[in-house]
Amino acid sequence: MNSKNVTYTSTLPNTVMEEVVEYANRHNKKKNEVITEAITTFLKEKRKQEYAETFKKMENDPEQKFLAEAGLGDFLE
C-alpha cells in the first residue's frame, strides 16, 4: 500500500469532533491520528465480519463443506 498522505475535506457532527478533540487531548495525540486509528479499526472489524459471513454462507454449501473436510483430512495426515 502506498504510504503517502492524502489531503481530504469532510464534515463531522460537532459532537463527534468534540469527542475526537477530547480523546486526542487526553492521550496526547493529534486529531488526525485519532481519526486514522478509528477508521483503521473500523475497516479491520468490517473485514472480519465479511470474512465470518463468507464462512457462514459456505457452511450450507455441500460442495464447499466437502472440500473443506477433504482438505482437513489431508492436513491431519
C-alpha positions as CSV (number, residue, x, y, z in Angstrom):
1,M,0.0,0.0,0.0
2,N,1.2,3.5,-0.8
3,S,2.2,5.3,2.4
4,K,1.9,8.8,1.0
5,N,-0.7,11.0,2.8
6,V,-3.8,12.2,1.1
7,T,-5.5,15.5,1.9
8,Y,-9.2,15.4,2.1
9,T,-12.1,17.6,3.2
10,S,-15.0,16.3,5.2
11,T,-17.6,17.3,7.7
12,L,-18.4,15.7,11.0
13,P,-21.1,16.4,13.6
14,N,-20.0,18.7,16.3
15,T,-20.5,16.1,18.9
16,V,-18.1,13.6,17.1
17,M,-15.4,16.2,16.7
18,E,-15.7,17.2,20.3
19,E,-15.1,13.6,21.3
20,V,-12.1,13.4,18.9
21,V,-10.6,16.5,20.4
22,E,-11.2,15.4,24.0
23,Y,-9.7,11.9,23.3
24,A,-6.7,13.4,21.5
25,N,-6.1,15.8,24.3
26,R,-6.3,13.1,27.0
27,H,-3.9,10.8,25.1
28,N,-1.6,13.5,23.8
29,K,-2.3,12.7,20.1
30,K,-3.2,14.7,17.1
31,K,-6.8,14.7,15.9
32,N,-5.8,13.2,12.5
33,E,-4.0,10.3,14.4
34,V,-7.2,9.6,16.3
35,I,-9.4,9.7,13.2
36,T,-6.9,7.5,11.3
37,E,-6.8,5.0,14.1
38,A,-10.6,5.0,14.3
39,I,-11.1,4.4,10.6
40,T,-8.4,1.7,10.5
41,T,-10.1,-0.1,13.4
42,F,-13.5,0.2,11.8
43,L,-12.3,-1.2,8.5
44,K,-10.4,-4.1,10.2
45,E,-13.6,-5.0,12.1
46,K,-15.7,-4.8,8.9
47,R,-13.2,-7.2,7.1
48,K,-13.5,-9.6,10.0
49,Q,-17.3,-9.5,9.8
50,E,-17.2,-10.1,6.0
51,Y,-14.8,-13.0,6.5
52,A,-17.1,-14.6,9.1
53,E,-20.2,-14.1,6.9
54,T,-18.4,-15.8,4.0
55,F,-17.8,-18.9,6.2
56,K,-21.5,-18.9,7.3
57,K,-22.6,-18.8,3.7
58,M,-20.2,-21.7,2.8
59,E,-21.5,-23.7,5.8
60,N,-24.7,-24.6,4.0
61,D,-22.9,-25.3,0.7
62,P,-22.4,-29.1,0.4
63,E,-19.6,-28.8,-2.1
64,Q,-17.7,-26.3,0.0
65,K,-18.2,-28.4,3.1
66,F,-16.8,-31.5,1.2
67,L,-13.8,-29.6,0.0
68,A,-13.1,-28.2,3.5
69,E,-13.4,-31.6,5.1
70,A,-11.3,-33.2,2.4
71,G,-8.6,-30.6,2.9
72,L,-8.7,-31.0,6.7
73,G,-8.2,-34.8,6.3
74,D,-5.1,-34.2,4.2
75,F,-3.8,-31.7,6.7
76,L,-4.2,-34.1,9.6
77,E,-2.3,-36.9,7.7
